[in-house]
Amino acid sequence: MARRCIFCTIARGEEPKTTLLHEDERFVAFRDRSPAAAHHYLIIPKEHMGNPATLTNKDIPLVESLAEVGNKVLQEQGGNMEDKRLGFHWPPFNSIDHLHLHVLSPDSQMGFLSRLVYRPAFWFVTIDKLLERLQAVPGDQQPSPPSSTSQQQSETKAEGEQS
């Protein structure tokens, strides 16, 4: 774990202002300090890892596990499992260089600014899109940055189908 990384400090249980909602051998979960939704949680690996751009297809099981923990925490905390968004900020738009999954619910009730910040675009990639991208990249290669148009179009279409 990196000594100066706030998320590593939280993962070690050394940040008294942060209450852990989940802890297991690999991950911890806690509330975001600036929530964008009624339920806004961060799921982080205990081991220091860089941002999502550093992941390869060998990290697919890790990303899937992050999603499982995120869904579990959201359900345990009473979040709406049908109105949620799980994803990552893509560099340089990530605030902390330690892999962290944002879990937000209810997605449909986020304010204008929050909907912009967590909108699927080149700065925020949903968990499903990241998994697709990792599956499409061979070996140890890292995925290219998300394009705003392809992800935004598919996410907007999916949101329209939910309404």
C-alpha angles and dihedrals in degrees: 000000000000112000098217097043111106091209091054088051090052091046090054089052091243099123106087094190092061121080114204114226093187136015131174135150093288110023146036129198130201142158118280110251091226103036118205093191139024087265112036116156135168121217114197136176113245089226112074110255129171126242125300092270088069093060124105132191088272086069095060093103089051092052091047090051091050088054092049092052091045092053091045093052092046091052093045090051093051098253123158106264091195095052106048143118125208120186154115135253110241119225133296085027096059115103098207125035095225117096109260132169118216114218112193132180142206088026093183093058099053115121123251096266093045091049088053096047093047097036115125103258139113090300099048126038123191119231092248092053092047091052090049090050094048091049090052095052117081124229120325095346117124122230119257118247114283117260113231096222102053097045094039093051094050093044093047090050091050091048090051091052091053093054 
